[in-house]
Amino acid sequence: MLSKDSKIYIAGHNGLVGSAIWNNLKSRGYENLVGRSHKELDLTDQYAVKKFFDEEQPDAVVLAAAFVGGIMANSLYRADFIMMNMKIQCNVISEAYAHGVKKLLFLGSTCIYPKNAPQPMKEDCLLTSPLEYTNEEYAIAKIAGLKMCESYNLQYGTNYIAVMPTNLYGPNDNFHLENSHVMPAMMRKVYLAKLINDGNWTAIRKDLSIRPVGANIKENGETVRYVIDGNSDEATILKVLAFYGISDNRVSLWGTGTPLREFLWSEDMADASVHVLLNVDFKDIIGIEKYSSVHYGVKADGVVDRNHSTGRGGAIPSLGEIRNCHINVGTGKELTIRELSELVVKAVGFTGTVEFDASKPDGTMRKLIDVSKLHSLGWTHKVEIEDGVQKLFDWYKESLA
């Protein structure tokens, strides 16, 4: 159990989930929190990460940092998605082990599961059939991350837990049209289409000043890069927004609208994460109380000595195969993308038309997770999707104030 004065490093503390975890820990009285922005610490830089751990010596680590995006971003930046995430995970997990971190929580994604996995998806369906092609690289990176946690536990007796959240949304979400997830992208599109119809160019320019939009548009056989902000002329703004399916009182969304998705409010995800961090150990997940953990020797200068342990880590042959030790985190409830768009339209007060472009990919048709393991560990969600969509739009409007 971590004490209230334990030093906890939250990688990705400015992001959607990381910021919510930070606030959740603060509300529970954990004040000794450490965070670094991407500018302050590039987690893909092995030497920078080592230097950080050398200086800070955290007791626990929450790995919420990742290179993320929706279908479009996953399609455009396939190499980046696998390489950036693998670098982040390898650097943070290896340094956590080298510096004797007591507890590590790794955040993955339910895209780790096969495209045609039985629904709802249990943890045990991992690696049973092919992945969804459109986010394969990101999924492979996250599978590697959870396997790192599992393997370190089995070989070294560490206490690294991996949680796999469903689609997340909430305060500090990414609304950048080029690489955001489905709900914030949809919400911003609908909002901008409404503003165009209202002729509210002041609000449009304010929105673009805070979150500029880029697009690669083909013109006369060549690809031209546009980046619009609040100072761009109206014609260019309308051209770029049209590229994303945004026009006067009309929005075009990718796919057919029929895929089913599960969504979890980010502050609920944070609460689940902190619950696991503080109350759940590896032995609880695999259900073995006598699981052997390593008790490392400590040198006079306080440095953990990996070469002289008084206990034993490693897999225990008599227990058989130990796998799929990660934990699904979600609501266990789903709705179609079209139904989601109706909730967004209602929240925004949009009176225009929402169309679905069936020539664009849908992605996985259904992604509902089984959350019985999480429930058995003592946690269930609180915010339902109908309230959450309104809460997200309220936050978005406040972010523009």
ZALOTOR-514382 format. One record per residue (C-alpha): y, z, x. Coordinates in pm, 1 decimal, padded with zeros to 6 digits. Last residue first. Example, Ala and Ser with C-alpha at 12.3 -4.5 7.8 and 13.67 -1.06 7.14 Angstrom:
residues 2
site yy=-00106.0	zz=00714.0	xx=01367.0 .
site yy=-00450.0	zz=00780.0	xx=01230.0 .
***
This chain:
residues 401
site yy=03130.7	zz=-02278.8	xx=-01400.8 .
site yy=02862.7	zz=-02528.8	xx=-01303.2 .
site yy=02600.8	zz=-02264.3	xx=-01219.9 .
site yy=02676.1	zz=-02101.1	xx=-01556.2 .
site yy=02575.4	zz=-02422.5	xx=-01732.9 .
site yy=02247.8	zz=-02429.1	xx=-01540.9 .
site yy=02174.5	zz=-02063.7	xx=-01622.2 .
site yy=02221.5	zz=-02127.2	xx=-01995.5 .
site yy=01998.9	zz=-02433.0	xx=-01964.5 .
site yy=01727.4	zz=-02224.2	xx=-01799.3 .
site yy=01746.6	zz=-01947.7	xx=-02061.0 .
site yy=01716.7	zz=-02205.1	xx=-02339.9 .
site yy=01404.7	zz=-02351.4	xx=-02178.8 .
site yy=01263.3	zz=-02001.3	xx=-02125.8 .
site yy=01294.6	zz=-01889.3	xx=-02486.1 .
site yy=01073.9	zz=-02168.6	xx=-02618.8 .
site yy=00849.1	zz=-02147.4	xx=-02310.0 .
site yy=00747.4	zz=-01782.6	xx=-02362.8 .
site yy=00865.3	zz=-01515.4	xx=-02118.0 .
site yy=00633.3	zz=-01213.4	xx=-02062.5 .
site yy=00334.8	zz=-01319.0	xx=-01851.0 .
site yy=00023.1	zz=-01103.5	xx=-01792.7 .
site yy=-00079.0	zz=-00875.5	xx=-01502.3 .
site yy=-00352.0	zz=-00615.8	xx=-01435.9 .
site yy=-00604.5	zz=-00766.6	xx=-01193.2 .
site yy=-00828.4	zz=-00869.7	xx=-01484.1 .
site yy=-00535.4	zz=-01067.0	xx=-01624.6 .
site yy=-00503.0	zz=-01255.5	xx=-01295.5 .
site yy=-00875.1	zz=-01339.3	xx=-01294.6 .
site yy=-00853.3	zz=-01450.5	xx=-01660.6 .
site yy=-00570.0	zz=-01694.1	xx=-01585.5 .
site yy=-00757.6	zz=-02019.2	xx=-01649.3 .
site yy=-00521.3	zz=-02303.3	xx=-01571.7 .
site yy=-00396.9	zz=-02591.2	xx=-01782.9 .
site yy=-00314.7	zz=-02913.6	xx=-01603.1 .
site yy=-00364.3	zz=-03212.1	xx=-01833.4 .
site yy=-00289.1	zz=-03582.1	xx=-01799.7 .
site yy=-00236.1	zz=-03575.5	xx=-01424.1 .
site yy=00051.8	zz=-03801.7	xx=-01327.9 .
site yy=00216.6	zz=-03993.1	xx=-01608.1 .
site yy=00309.2	zz=-04295.1	xx=-01398.9 .
site yy=00592.7	zz=-04533.1	xx=-01496.7 .
site yy=00531.5	zz=-04840.4	xx=-01710.1 .
site yy=00510.9	zz=-04609.9	xx=-02014.4 .
site yy=00886.3	zz=-04550.0	xx=-02002.1 .
site yy=00950.7	zz=-04273.9	xx=-02254.8 .
site yy=01269.5	zz=-04276.0	xx=-02462.1 .
site yy=01500.0	zz=-03990.3	xx=-02559.4 .
site yy=01776.6	zz=-04090.2	xx=-02800.2 .
site yy=02104.5	zz=-03914.3	xx=-02873.3 .
site yy=02199.9	zz=-03594.5	xx=-03054.4 .
site yy=02178.9	zz=-03355.7	xx=-02759.5 .
site yy=02254.1	zz=-02988.5	xx=-02824.7 .
site yy=02141.6	zz=-02894.5	xx=-02474.8 .
site yy=01886.7	zz=-02636.8	xx=-02595.0 .
site yy=01759.5	zz=-02859.3	xx=-02875.7 .
site yy=01720.1	zz=-03162.4	xx=-02650.5 .
site yy=01537.9	zz=-02945.3	xx=-02394.9 .
site yy=01294.5	zz=-02816.1	xx=-02659.7 .
site yy=01233.7	zz=-03172.7	xx=-02778.6 .
site yy=01177.5	zz=-03287.2	xx=-02420.0 .
site yy=00911.0	zz=-03018.3	xx=-02382.0 .
site yy=00733.3	zz=-03151.1	xx=-02691.0 .
site yy=00736.7	zz=-03496.5	xx=-02531.9 .
site yy=00601.1	zz=-03354.3	xx=-02206.1 .
site yy=00315.2	zz=-03206.9	xx=-02409.9 .
site yy=00261.1	zz=-02832.1	xx=-02444.0 .
site yy=00045.4	zz=-02571.0	xx=-02268.7 .
site yy=-00060.7	zz=-02203.8	xx=-02268.3 .
site yy=-00270.2	zz=-02006.7	xx=-02013.7 .
site yy=00051.1	zz=-01839.3	xx=-01903.1 .
site yy=00036.7	zz=-01891.6	xx=-01529.3 .
site yy=-00081.0	zz=-01754.3	xx=-01195.6 .
site yy=-00420.1	zz=-01863.7	xx=-01060.4 .
site yy=-00553.2	zz=-01635.5	xx=-00785.2 .
site yy=-00707.9	zz=-01747.4	xx=-00454.4 .
site yy=-01047.2	zz=-01621.2	xx=-00336.3 .
site yy=-01213.4	zz=-01957.2	xx=-00397.2 .
site yy=-01481.4	zz=-01891.4	xx=-00135.3 .
site yy=-01722.1	zz=-01628.5	xx=-00005.0 .
site yy=-02066.2	zz=-01768.8	xx=00069.7 .
site yy=-02343.0	zz=-01509.7	xx=00107.6 .
site yy=-02271.2	zz=-01137.0	xx=00116.3 .
site yy=-02553.1	zz=-01073.8	xx=00365.9 .
site yy=-02383.1	zz=-01305.1	xx=00614.8 .
site yy=-02069.8	zz=-01085.9	xx=00643.0 .
site yy=-01782.9	zz=-01308.2	xx=00749.3 .
site yy=-01558.0	zz=-01182.6	xx=01023.3 .
site yy=-01378.9	zz=-00859.5	xx=01095.0 .
site yy=-01509.0	zz=-00559.7	xx=01284.8 .
site yy=-01375.3	zz=-00220.9	xx=01377.9 .
site yy=-01239.3	zz=-00047.9	xx=01686.0 .
site yy=-01067.1	zz=-00359.9	xx=01808.1 .
site yy=-00989.3	zz=-00428.0	xx=02171.7 .
site yy=-00894.8	zz=-00791.8	xx=02225.6 .
site yy=-00646.4	zz=-00819.7	xx=01941.4 .
site yy=-00421.4	zz=-00552.1	xx=02090.0 .
site yy=-00126.7	zz=-00490.2	xx=01854.9 .
site yy=00186.2	zz=-00411.1	xx=02052.7 .
site yy=00317.7	zz=-00055.9	xx=02015.7 .
site yy=00424.1	zz=-00018.7	xx=02378.2 .
site yy=00132.2	zz=00217.8	xx=02446.2 .
site yy=-00118.8	zz=-00039.8	xx=02326.7 .
site yy=-00257.9	zz=-00041.4	xx=01975.1 .
site yy=-00625.6	zz=-00097.3	xx=01895.8 .
site yy=-00699.1	zz=-00299.7	xx=01586.0 .
site yy=-00888.6	zz=-00177.7	xx=01286.9 .
site yy=-01052.4	zz=-00486.4	xx=01137.2 .
site yy=-01167.0	zz=-00488.7	xx=00778.7 .
site yy=-01521.6	zz=-00461.3	xx=00647.7 .
site yy=-01579.1	zz=-00532.2	xx=00277.8 .
site yy=-01732.1	zz=-00214.5	xx=00132.9 .
site yy=-01541.5	zz=-00236.8	xx=-00194.4 .
site yy=-01664.2	zz=-00585.6	xx=-00271.2 .
site yy=-01516.1	zz=-00753.6	xx=-00575.7 .
site yy=-01401.0	zz=-01069.1	xx=-00398.8 .
site yy=-01050.8	zz=-01023.9	xx=-00535.7 .
site yy=-01037.3	zz=-00646.1	xx=-00493.7 .
site yy=-01161.1	zz=-00672.6	xx=-00132.4 .
site yy=-00871.9	zz=-00908.2	xx=-00055.9 .
site yy=-00620.6	zz=-00648.0	xx=-00170.3 .
site yy=-00417.6	zz=-00624.7	xx=-00491.5 .
site yy=-00150.7	zz=-00365.7	xx=-00574.1 .
site yy=00171.4	zz=-00427.9	xx=-00381.2 .
site yy=00152.3	zz=-00797.6	xx=-00302.6 .
site yy=-00035.2	zz=-00877.5	xx=-00625.0 .
site yy=00226.1	zz=-00706.1	xx=-00843.7 .
site yy=00500.5	zz=-00863.6	xx=-00631.6 .
site yy=00358.9	zz=-01208.0	xx=-00698.4 .
site yy=00313.6	zz=-01143.8	xx=-01071.8 .
site yy=00672.8	zz=-01022.8	xx=-01099.6 .
site yy=00795.9	zz=-01323.9	xx=-00905.3 .
site yy=00600.2	zz=-01560.2	xx=-01129.1 .
site yy=00755.4	zz=-01391.8	xx=-01433.4 .
site yy=01096.1	zz=-01439.7	xx=-01271.7 .
site yy=01009.0	zz=-01806.6	xx=-01220.7 .
site yy=00932.0	zz=-01864.7	xx=-01589.8 .
site yy=00588.6	zz=-02028.4	xx=-01611.8 .
site yy=00513.7	zz=-02374.1	xx=-01749.1 .
site yy=00186.4	zz=-02538.1	xx=-01857.4 .
site yy=00175.3	zz=-02913.3	xx=-01897.7 .
site yy=00006.1	zz=-03162.8	xx=-02125.9 .
site yy=00052.1	zz=-03533.6	xx=-02062.7 .
site yy=00157.1	zz=-03732.4	xx=-02373.8 .
site yy=00519.9	zz=-03816.2	xx=-02291.7 .
site yy=00422.7	zz=-04172.7	xx=-02207.2 .
site yy=00544.8	zz=-04184.8	xx=-01851.2 .
site yy=00884.2	zz=-04138.7	xx=-01686.2 .
site yy=01184.3	zz=-04042.8	xx=-01897.9 .
site yy=01460.8	zz=-04267.4	xx=-02033.7 .
site yy=01770.5	zz=-04095.6	xx=-02170.6 .
site yy=02027.9	zz=-04227.5	xx=-02418.4 .
site yy=02357.7	zz=-04084.8	xx=-02545.7 .
site yy=02553.1	zz=-04315.8	xx=-02310.2 .
site yy=02325.1	zz=-04370.7	xx=-02012.0 .
site yy=02074.3	zz=-04186.5	xx=-01793.5 .
site yy=01748.6	zz=-04356.5	xx=-01693.7 .
site yy=01764.5	zz=-04257.6	xx=-01327.7 .
site yy=01898.2	zz=-04597.3	xx=-01218.2 .
site yy=02143.3	zz=-04566.5	xx=-01508.1 .
site yy=02287.9	zz=-04258.9	xx=-01335.3 .
site yy=02350.0	zz=-04468.1	xx=-01024.8 .
site yy=02526.2	zz=-04746.9	xx=-01214.1 .
site yy=02727.0	zz=-04504.0	xx=-01430.9 .
site yy=02856.2	zz=-04319.7	xx=-01124.1 .
site yy=02940.5	zz=-04647.4	xx=-00952.9 .
site yy=03144.2	zz=-04768.0	xx=-01253.5 .
site yy=03319.2	zz=-04432.3	xx=-01293.4 .
site yy=03449.3	zz=-04415.6	xx=-00937.3 .
site yy=03309.4	zz=-04152.3	xx=-00700.9 .
site yy=03505.4	zz=-03832.9	xx=-00632.2 .
site yy=03270.8	zz=-03597.5	xx=-00818.4 .
site yy=02971.5	zz=-03713.2	xx=-00619.2 .
site yy=02770.8	zz=-04033.2	xx=-00587.2 .
site yy=02541.3	zz=-04146.9	xx=-00309.0 .
site yy=02435.5	zz=-04511.2	xx=-00310.7 .
site yy=02186.3	zz=-04677.9	xx=-00076.6 .
site yy=02152.5	zz=-05053.3	xx=-00117.4 .
site yy=01815.0	zz=-05226.8	xx=-00109.8 .
site yy=01837.0	zz=-05602.8	xx=-00069.0 .
site yy=01715.5	zz=-05888.9	xx=-00287.0 .
site yy=02051.3	zz=-05942.5	xx=-00454.3 .
site yy=02083.8	zz=-05571.4	xx=-00534.6 .
site yy=01797.5	zz=-05323.6	xx=-00519.4 .
site yy=01910.4	zz=-04962.8	xx=-00571.2 .
site yy=01825.9	zz=-04669.9	xx=-00342.8 .
site yy=01968.9	zz=-04365.2	xx=-00518.0 .
site yy=02159.8	zz=-04049.6	xx=-00427.3 .
site yy=02304.3	zz=-03781.9	xx=-00655.3 .
site yy=02554.4	zz=-03512.4	xx=-00560.2 .
site yy=02488.8	zz=-03160.9	xx=-00698.9 .
site yy=02802.6	zz=-02944.1	xx=-00706.7 .
site yy=03045.5	zz=-03235.1	xx=-00706.8 .
site yy=02817.6	zz=-03429.4	xx=-00940.5 .
site yy=02830.5	zz=-03158.4	xx=-01208.8 .
site yy=03207.2	zz=-03120.1	xx=-01173.0 .
site yy=03249.7	zz=-03495.0	xx=-01198.4 .
site yy=03047.0	zz=-03507.0	xx=-01520.3 .
site yy=03236.7	zz=-03207.7	xx=-01663.9 .
site yy=03573.8	zz=-03373.9	xx=-01602.7 .
site yy=03434.3	zz=-03704.2	xx=-01723.6 .
site yy=03375.1	zz=-03566.3	xx=-02072.8 .
site yy=03356.4	zz=-03893.4	xx=-02263.1 .
site yy=03134.9	zz=-03715.3	xx=-02515.9 .
site yy=02876.7	zz=-03993.5	xx=-02485.3 .
site yy=02883.3	zz=-03960.7	xx=-02107.1 .
site yy=02858.1	zz=-03580.8	xx=-02139.9 .
site yy=02550.3	zz=-03612.2	xx=-02362.2 .
site yy=02379.4	zz=-03845.2	xx=-02115.6 .
site yy=02464.0	zz=-03595.2	xx=-01840.3 .
site yy=02297.0	zz=-03308.0	xx=-02031.7 .
site yy=01985.4	zz=-03510.0	xx=-02114.7 .
site yy=01941.9	zz=-03613.9	xx=-01751.5 .
site yy=02005.5	zz=-03260.2	xx=-01629.0 .
site yy=01740.1	zz=-03115.9	xx=-01859.6 .
site yy=01481.7	zz=-03379.0	xx=-01771.3 .
site yy=01529.2	zz=-03322.5	xx=-01400.5 .
site yy=01513.6	zz=-02944.4	xx=-01450.5 .
site yy=01189.6	zz=-02976.1	xx=-01652.5 .
site yy=00999.7	zz=-03239.9	xx=-01452.2 .
site yy=01039.8	zz=-03118.4	xx=-01097.2 .
site yy=01321.0	zz=-03219.7	xx=-00864.8 .
site yy=01326.2	zz=-03480.1	xx=-00588.4 .
site yy=01574.4	zz=-03757.7	xx=-00665.4 .
site yy=01743.6	zz=-03599.1	xx=-00965.9 .
site yy=01862.8	zz=-03287.8	xx=-00784.8 .
site yy=01821.3	zz=-03007.5	xx=-01039.8 .
site yy=01632.4	zz=-02767.6	xx=-00812.2 .
site yy=01585.9	zz=-02431.8	xx=-00984.1 .
site yy=01801.7	zz=-02139.1	xx=-00875.2 .
site yy=01726.7	zz=-01952.0	xx=-01201.0 .
site yy=01409.4	zz=-02070.0	xx=-01381.1 .
site yy=01118.6	zz=-02312.7	xx=-01378.5 .
site yy=00764.5	zz=-02310.2	xx=-01244.3 .
site yy=00470.6	zz=-02543.5	xx=-01302.9 .
site yy=00150.1	zz=-02338.4	xx=-01248.9 .
site yy=00132.9	zz=-02080.4	xx=-00974.2 .
site yy=-00149.9	zz=-02060.7	xx=-00720.4 .
site yy=-00162.3	zz=-01722.9	xx=-00545.0 .
site yy=-00307.0	zz=-01675.5	xx=-00196.6 .
site yy=-00373.9	zz=-01328.8	xx=-00052.5 .
site yy=-00385.6	zz=-01238.7	xx=00318.0 .
site yy=-00537.3	zz=-00899.4	xx=00406.9 .
site yy=-00682.0	zz=-00956.4	xx=00753.4 .
site yy=-01043.1	zz=-00885.4	xx=00848.5 .
site yy=-01037.3	zz=-01129.9	xx=01139.7 .
site yy=-01293.8	zz=-01395.8	xx=01052.9 .
site yy=-01323.9	zz=-01355.4	xx=00676.8 .
site yy=-00961.7	zz=-01265.9	xx=00612.7 .
site yy=-00836.8	zz=-01536.7	xx=00849.0 .
site yy=-01059.6	zz=-01784.0	xx=00665.5 .
site yy=-00930.8	zz=-01695.5	xx=00318.2 .
site yy=-00566.8	zz=-01712.5	xx=00425.6 .
site yy=-00618.6	zz=-02040.4	xx=00612.0 .
site yy=-00814.2	zz=-02175.6	xx=00315.0 .
site yy=-00515.0	zz=-02099.7	xx=00090.7 .
site yy=-00289.0	zz=-02292.9	xx=00326.2 .
site yy=-00527.1	zz=-02587.1	xx=00370.7 .
site yy=-00548.1	zz=-02621.0	xx=-00007.1 .
site yy=-00167.8	zz=-02620.7	xx=-00011.8 .
site yy=-00148.7	zz=-02902.7	xx=00241.5 .
site yy=-00411.6	zz=-03102.9	xx=00054.5 .
site yy=-00217.5	zz=-03061.4	xx=-00269.5 .
site yy=00107.7	zz=-03181.5	xx=-00112.5 .
site yy=-00068.8	zz=-03489.5	xx=00024.8 .
site yy=-00249.3	zz=-03569.2	xx=-00301.2 .
site yy=00058.2	zz=-03558.2	xx=-00523.4 .
site yy=00045.7	zz=-03906.0	xx=-00679.2 .
site yy=-00326.4	zz=-03948.6	xx=-00613.6 .
site yy=-00446.8	zz=-03665.4	xx=-00839.4 .
site yy=-00729.9	zz=-03500.1	xx=-00645.5 .
site yy=-01093.3	zz=-03610.0	xx=-00624.6 .
site yy=-01386.7	zz=-03384.5	xx=-00730.9 .
site yy=-01527.1	zz=-03028.9	xx=-00681.3 .
site yy=-01277.4	zz=-02915.4	xx=-00417.7 .
site yy=-01142.5	zz=-02625.2	xx=-00628.9 .
site yy=-01324.1	zz=-02584.5	xx=-00961.9 .
site yy=-01401.2	zz=-02219.7	xx=-00880.3 .
site yy=-01043.9	zz=-02103.0	xx=-00939.9 .
site yy=-01084.8	zz=-02190.0	xx=-01306.4 .
site yy=-00909.3	zz=-02484.3	xx=-01464.8 .
site yy=-00868.5	zz=-02471.8	xx=-01842.7 .
site yy=-00983.9	zz=-02743.1	xx=-01866.9 .
site yy=-01257.6	zz=-02911.4	xx=-01662.2 .
site yy=-01112.6	zz=-03081.3	xx=-01350.6 .
site yy=-01033.2	zz=-03450.4	xx=-01383.3 .
site yy=-00746.0	zz=-03468.5	xx=-01134.5 .
site yy=-00906.7	zz=-03210.0	xx=-00909.1 .
site yy=-00723.1	zz=-02880.4	xx=-00847.8 .
site yy=-00474.0	zz=-02816.7	xx=-00568.4 .
site yy=-00194.7	zz=-02925.4	xx=-00807.0 .
site yy=-00214.2	zz=-02562.7	xx=-00924.0 .
site yy=00035.1	zz=-02473.0	xx=-00653.1 .
site yy=00052.7	zz=-02255.0	xx=-00342.9 .
site yy=00226.4	zz=-01927.8	xx=-00264.6 .
site yy=00087.4	zz=-01726.4	xx=00026.1 .
site yy=00115.4	zz=-01346.4	xx=00023.3 .
site yy=00066.1	zz=-01174.0	xx=00356.3 .
site yy=-00014.1	zz=-00807.3	xx=00415.9 .
site yy=-00037.7	zz=-00590.3	xx=00727.1 .
site yy=00136.0	zz=-00825.3	xx=00972.8 .
site yy=-00018.2	zz=-00769.4	xx=01315.5 .
site yy=00220.0	zz=-00988.6	xx=01517.2 .
site yy=-00031.7	zz=-01259.0	xx=01612.2 .
site yy=-00157.6	zz=-01269.8	xx=01253.3 .
site yy=00189.0	zz=-01321.2	xx=01106.3 .
site yy=00256.1	zz=-01573.7	xx=01384.1 .
site yy=-00047.0	zz=-01780.2	xx=01281.8 .
site yy=00042.6	zz=-01760.8	xx=00912.2 .
site yy=00407.4	zz=-01859.8	xx=00962.4 .
site yy=00351.9	zz=-02149.6	xx=01202.7 .
site yy=00046.0	zz=-02295.4	xx=01031.7 .
site yy=00203.8	zz=-02276.5	xx=00687.0 .
site yy=00537.4	zz=-02433.8	xx=00780.8 .
site yy=00372.5	zz=-02707.2	xx=00988.6 .
site yy=00125.4	zz=-02793.0	xx=00713.2 .
site yy=00406.8	zz=-02810.9	xx=00458.5 .
site yy=00617.4	zz=-03045.6	xx=00669.1 .
site yy=00323.5	zz=-03272.1	xx=00757.2 .
site yy=00168.1	zz=-03312.7	xx=00412.1 .
site yy=00482.9	zz=-03367.6	xx=00211.6 .
site yy=00665.0	zz=-03557.9	xx=00485.8 .
site yy=00388.7	zz=-03817.2	xx=00511.1 .
site yy=00391.9	zz=-03877.5	xx=00135.3 .
site yy=00769.8	zz=-03907.9	xx=00104.1 .
site yy=00826.1	zz=-04172.4	xx=-00164.0 .
site yy=00535.4	zz=-04095.3	xx=-00397.4 .
site yy=00570.8	zz=-03718.4	xx=-00380.5 .
site yy=00945.6	zz=-03752.5	xx=-00435.2 .
site yy=00896.8	zz=-03965.1	xx=-00746.4 .
site yy=00622.8	zz=-03743.5	xx=-00891.5 .
site yy=00820.7	zz=-03420.1	xx=-00844.8 .
site yy=00938.5	zz=-03230.6	xx=-00536.9 .
site yy=00852.9	zz=-02969.0	xx=-00274.9 .
site yy=00871.2	zz=-02887.1	xx=00097.9 .
site yy=00768.1	zz=-02522.9	xx=00100.8 .
site yy=00892.6	zz=-02167.3	xx=00154.2 .
site yy=00734.0	zz=-01894.7	xx=-00059.7 .
site yy=00536.1	zz=-01733.6	xx=00221.8 .
site yy=00574.6	zz=-01361.9	xx=00146.5 .
site yy=00523.5	zz=-01162.9	xx=00465.1 .
site yy=00451.3	zz=-00794.5	xx=00524.9 .
site yy=00514.5	zz=-00540.8	xx=00801.8 .
site yy=00778.6	zz=-00757.6	xx=00967.9 .
site yy=00823.3	zz=-00757.2	xx=01349.6 .
site yy=01186.6	zz=-00882.4	xx=01338.6 .
site yy=01251.4	zz=-00999.8	xx=01694.9 .
site yy=00909.4	zz=-01130.3	xx=01798.7 .
site yy=00856.5	zz=-01269.8	xx=01448.0 .
site yy=01180.3	zz=-01470.7	xx=01473.3 .
site yy=01100.8	zz=-01592.0	xx=01825.8 .
site yy=00758.6	zz=-01710.8	xx=01709.7 .
site yy=00916.8	zz=-01899.9	xx=01418.7 .
site yy=01169.7	zz=-02066.3	xx=01650.1 .
site yy=00891.3	zz=-02169.9	xx=01888.6 .
site yy=00681.5	zz=-02328.6	xx=01615.1 .
site yy=00967.9	zz=-02523.7	xx=01457.4 .
site yy=00853.1	zz=-02626.1	xx=01106.4 .
site yy=00992.4	zz=-02296.5	xx=00977.4 .
site yy=01345.8	zz=-02401.1	xx=01069.2 .
site yy=01534.3	zz=-02072.0	xx=01083.5 .
site yy=01908.1	zz=-02018.2	xx=01035.0 .
site yy=01975.0	zz=-02356.8	xx=00875.6 .
site yy=01666.5	zz=-02316.1	xx=00655.3 .
site yy=01802.7	zz=-01982.4	xx=00536.3 .
site yy=01654.2	zz=-01662.7	xx=00674.7 .
site yy=01533.5	zz=-01360.0	xx=00481.7 .
site yy=01441.3	zz=-01000.0	xx=00558.7 .
site yy=01394.7	zz=-00719.7	xx=00305.3 .
site yy=01416.0	zz=-00347.9	xx=00382.3 .
site yy=01547.1	zz=-00250.9	xx=00038.1 .
site yy=01227.8	zz=-00214.4	xx=-00166.0 .
site yy=01340.4	zz=-00000.7	xx=-00460.3 .
site yy=01154.4	zz=-00176.3	xx=-00742.0 .
site yy=01464.5	zz=-00374.6	xx=-00843.3 .
site yy=01496.3	zz=-00492.8	xx=-00484.2 .
site yy=01136.8	zz=-00620.2	xx=-00490.7 .
site yy=01209.3	zz=-00818.4	xx=-00807.1 .
site yy=01532.3	zz=-00958.7	xx=-00663.7 .
site yy=01356.7	zz=-01086.0	xx=-00350.4 .
site yy=01069.0	zz=-01225.3	xx=-00558.8 .
site yy=01320.4	zz=-01413.7	xx=-00776.8 .
site yy=01494.4	zz=-01553.8	xx=-00469.9 .
site yy=01161.7	zz=-01667.4	xx=-00324.8 .
site yy=01051.6	zz=-01830.6	xx=-00649.3 .
site yy=01335.9	zz=-02077.7	xx=-00701.0 .
site yy=01450.2	zz=-02090.5	xx=-00341.6 .
site yy=01693.0	zz=-01879.8	xx=-00138.8 .
site yy=01422.4	zz=-01641.5	xx=-00013.2 .
site yy=01212.0	zz=-01926.8	xx=00124.1 .
site yy=01017.9	zz=-01708.4	xx=00367.3 .
site yy=01040.0	zz=-01352.0	xx=00238.8 .
site yy=00995.2	zz=-01104.6	xx=00524.6 .
site yy=00910.0	zz=-00750.8	xx=00411.8 .
site yy=00996.4	zz=-00450.7	xx=00629.0 .
site yy=00826.2	zz=-00145.2	xx=00483.1 .
site yy=01079.3	zz=00121.7	xx=00376.3 .
site yy=00951.5	zz=00147.3	xx=00018.1 .
site yy=00594.8	zz=00186.3	xx=00145.6 .
site yy=00339.8	zz=-00095.2	xx=00134.5 .
site yy=00000.0	zz=00000.0	xx=00000.0 .
***
